[in-house]
């Protein structure tokens, strides 16, 4: 029954429905503002980088950006989802489900991966995602770190765009994913180191500006000793600077990183909808690009 004229109910207008539309580079500044409201210190540049690599949607009302969700294709078989954010005052109204349903439709038949917060995990589980592992973020202001000592026959050299095929080969063996366009973009905006042994590339790592300082990732190597070398090179000479790294659960690097100033800052649950990619090795992923990009 409709409220009678003059009643309190008649004076309260129903909120206008949130409109979903495709995300664009022009949304980066408002996306950064929204992410800061939920405690994620992404910069405008971080949003531009993420939007440029993939696609997704935003939720808007009265010109205000109130929700975001992105996805990034890694070949025709897999994709990862992330930066799924709903403004605090809009949470609990089913917006997250609408965002996710849109991403699922856009991604098609791909198997999908994401890293879920405690708040988001129940929704993702209802949509068919299952937990398979996790990710630990460690960050902080770097303490003094010695330059790593290399064994005979080893060398570290800068990587460049000319090394993209090398990075694709190592990364593909470590992840089972086709991430060439993402690696190419990382080479453009960050710095790369390649570890060689007996003249053959056996690992790499990338450092770039991100969030409150810098992020190290990905780190790809056959073992943790090589991964530590590839990380220590970036930490050496950066005493006092803020650095972040995202590690797969079970990493043996956590304790050492804490000793050099990068303390545990929270865990998320790694989830998949479909099949996990098959990594052939021997290279392994020791640090993610960051939690959203995997």
C-alpha positions in Angstrom: 0.0 0.0 0.0 1.4 3.4 -1.0 2.1 5.9 1.9 -0.4 8.7 2.2 0.6 12.2 1.3 2.4 14.1 4.0 3.5 10.9 5.9 7.1 10.5 6.8 7.4 7.6 4.4 6.3 9.8 1.5 9.1 12.2 2.2 11.9 9.6 2.0 12.9 9.0 -1.6 14.2 5.6 -2.5 17.9 5.7 -3.3 18.7 5.7 -7.0 20.0 2.3 -8.2 23.7 2.0 -8.8 24.6 2.1 -12.5 27.3 -0.3 -13.7 29.5 0.8 -16.7 32.8 -0.2 -18.2 35.9 1.1 -16.4 38.1 3.6 -18.2 41.5 5.2 -17.5 39.6 8.3 -16.6 38.3 6.5 -13.5 41.8 6.1 -12.0 41.8 9.1 -9.7 38.4 8.3 -8.3 39.4 4.7 -8.0 42.4 5.7 -5.9 40.2 7.8 -3.7 37.8 4.9 -3.2 40.5 2.4 -2.4 42.0 4.7 0.2 38.6 4.9 1.9 38.8 1.1 2.5 42.4 1.2 3.6 44.1 0.2 0.3 46.8 2.9 -0.5 46.7 2.6 -4.3 47.9 5.6 -6.2 46.3 7.0 -9.3 49.2 5.6 -11.2 48.6 2.1 -9.8 45.0 2.3 -11.0 46.1 3.5 -14.5 48.5 0.5 -14.7 45.8 -2.0 -13.7 43.1 -0.6 -15.9 45.4 -0.5 -18.9 46.2 -4.2 -18.6 42.6 -5.5 -18.3 39.0 -4.5 -18.1 36.1 -4.3 -15.6 33.3 -2.2 -14.3 32.5 0.7 -12.0 29.4 1.4 -10.1 28.3 5.1 -10.1 25.4 7.1 -8.7 24.9 10.9 -9.1 28.4 11.2 -10.6 30.0 9.5 -7.7 32.2 6.4 -8.2 31.1 3.9 -5.4 32.3 0.5 -6.6 34.9 -1.1 -8.8 35.9 -4.6 -10.1 38.6 -5.5 -12.5 39.9 -8.6 -14.3 43.0 -9.4 -16.3 43.2 -12.2 -19.0 46.2 -14.5 -18.9 45.7 -16.2 -22.3 42.5 -17.8 -23.3 42.3 -20.3 -20.4 42.8 -18.2 -17.3 42.3 -14.8 -15.8 42.6 -13.1 -12.4 40.2 -10.8 -10.7 40.9 -8.0 -8.2 40.4 -4.5 -7.0 36.8 -5.4 -6.1 35.8 -2.5 -3.9 32.4 -1.2 -2.6 32.2 2.0 -0.7 31.7 1.4 3.0 28.3 3.1 3.1 27.1 0.9 0.1 28.2 -2.5 1.5 25.6 -5.1 2.3 23.2 -4.1 -0.6 24.2 -6.8 -3.1 26.5 -4.6 -5.1 29.5 -7.0 -4.7 27.4 -9.8 -6.3 26.4 -7.6 -9.2 30.1 -6.6 -9.8 31.2 -10.3 -9.7 28.4 -11.5 -12.0 29.5 -8.9 -14.5 33.1 -10.0 -14.4 32.1 -13.6 -14.7 30.2 -12.8 -17.9 33.1 -10.8 -19.3 35.7 -13.5 -18.6 33.7 -16.2 -20.4 34.9 -19.8 -20.1 38.2 -19.0 -18.4 39.2 -20.4 -15.1 39.3 -17.5 -12.6 41.6 -16.8 -9.7 41.5 -14.1 -7.0 42.9 -13.4 -3.6 40.0 -12.9 -1.1 39.8 -10.8 2.0 37.9 -12.3 5.0 34.9 -10.0 4.1 34.8 -11.1 0.5 35.4 -14.8 0.8 31.8 -15.9 1.5 30.5 -14.2 -1.6 33.2 -15.7 -3.8 32.4 -19.2 -2.3 28.7 -18.8 -3.2 29.8 -17.9 -6.8 31.7 -21.2 -7.2 35.2 -20.2 -6.0 37.2 -22.6 -3.8 40.1 -21.9 -1.5 43.4 -23.5 -2.5 46.1 -21.6 -0.8 46.9 -18.0 0.5 49.1 -15.0 0.2 50.9 -13.1 2.9 51.7 -9.4 2.5 54.9 -8.2 4.2 56.0 -4.6 4.2 57.9 -2.0 6.1 60.8 0.4 6.1 63.9 -1.5 5.0 66.8 -2.1 7.5 70.4 -2.4 6.3 70.8 -5.3 3.9 74.1 -6.4 2.5 74.6 -6.8 -1.2 74.2 -10.5 -2.0 77.3 -12.6 -2.7 77.3 -14.5 -6.0 78.9 -17.9 -6.6 81.4 -18.5 -9.3 79.6 -18.6 -12.7 76.7 -16.4 -11.4 75.9 -12.9 -12.4 73.0 -10.4 -12.0 72.3 -8.0 -14.8 69.6 -5.5 -15.6 66.7 -6.7 -17.7 65.1 -4.7 -20.5 62.3 -5.0 -23.1 64.8 -7.0 -25.2 64.6 -9.8 -22.5 60.8 -10.2 -22.6 61.0 -13.7 -24.2 63.3 -14.8 -21.4 60.9 -13.5 -18.7 57.9 -15.1 -20.5 59.7 -18.4 -20.5 60.6 -18.3 -16.8 57.3 -16.9 -15.7 55.3 -19.4 -17.7 57.3 -22.3 -16.2 56.6 -20.9 -12.7 52.9 -20.0 -13.1 51.5 -21.9 -16.1 50.1 -18.6 -17.3 50.5 -16.5 -20.4 51.4 -13.2 -18.9 53.5 -11.6 -21.7 51.6 -8.3 -22.0 51.7 -7.8 -18.2 55.4 -8.5 -18.1 56.0 -6.1 -21.0 54.1 -3.4 -19.1 56.1 -4.1 -15.9 59.4 -3.7 -17.8 58.2 -0.3 -19.0 57.3 1.0 -15.6 59.7 -0.8 -13.3 63.3 -2.1 -13.0 64.2 -5.7 -13.7 67.1 -8.0 -12.6 67.9 -11.3 -14.2 70.0 -13.9 -12.5 72.2 -16.0 -14.7 74.1 -19.2 -13.9 76.7 -20.5 -16.4 75.4 -18.0 -18.9 71.8 -19.2 -18.6 68.9 -17.1 -17.1 67.5 -18.9 -14.1 65.4 -16.2 -12.4 64.3 -12.6 -12.4 62.6 -10.0 -10.2 61.0 -6.6 -10.8 60.8 -3.5 -8.6 58.4 -0.7 -9.2 56.8 2.3 -7.5 53.5 1.2 -5.9 51.3 2.3 -3.0 53.2 3.8 -0.1 56.6 3.1 -1.7 57.8 0.2 -3.8 56.7 -3.4 -4.4 59.0 -6.3 -5.3 57.3 -8.7 -7.7 57.1 -10.9 -9.4 60.1 -12.9 -8.2 60.7 -16.1 -10.2 63.5 -18.5 -9.4 64.2 -22.2 -9.1 64.8 -22.1 -5.3 64.6 -19.8 -2.3 68.3 -19.1 -2.2 68.1 -17.6 -5.7 64.9 -15.7 -4.8 66.5 -14.3 -1.7 69.4 -13.0 -3.9 66.9 -11.4 -6.3 65.2 -9.7 -3.4 68.3 -8.7 -1.5 69.6 -6.8 -4.5 66.6 -4.5 -4.4 66.7 -4.0 -0.6 70.4 -3.2 -0.6 70.9 0.5 -0.5 67.3 1.2 0.3 67.6 1.6 4.1 64.6 3.5 5.4 62.5 3.2 2.3 59.0 1.6 2.4 58.9 -1.7 0.4 56.1 -4.3 0.1 56.2 -7.9 -1.1 53.4 -10.5 -1.5 54.4 -14.1 -0.8 52.6 -17.4 -1.5 51.8 -19.3 1.7 54.5 -21.6 2.8 57.3 -19.3 1.7 60.6 -19.8 3.6 61.4 -16.1 3.0 59.0 -14.7 5.6 61.4 -14.8 8.6 64.3 -13.3 6.8 62.2 -10.5 5.3 60.9 -9.7 8.8 64.5 -9.5 10.0 65.3 -6.9 7.4 62.2 -4.7 8.2 59.4 -6.2 6.1 56.9 -7.4 8.8 53.8 -9.5 8.1 50.9 -7.2 7.3 48.0 -9.6 6.7 46.9 -12.7 4.9 44.4 -13.3 2.1 42.9 -16.5 0.8 43.8 -17.6 -2.7 40.7 -18.9 -4.5 40.0 -20.5 -7.9 36.8 -21.1 -10.0 37.7 -23.8 -12.5 41.1 -25.3 -12.9 44.4 -24.1 -11.5 47.1 -23.5 -14.2 49.7 -26.2 -14.5 53.2 -24.9 -13.8 56.0 -27.1 -15.4 58.9 -25.7 -13.4 61.6 -25.8 -12.4 61.2 -22.1 -11.9 58.7 -21.2 -9.1 56.8 -18.0 -8.2 58.3 -16.7 -5.0 56.5 -13.4 -4.9 53.4 -12.1 -6.8 53.3 -9.1 -9.0 50.9 -7.9 -6.2 47.8 -9.4 -4.7 45.4 -8.2 -7.3 47.4 -9.2 -10.4 48.6 -12.5 -9.0 
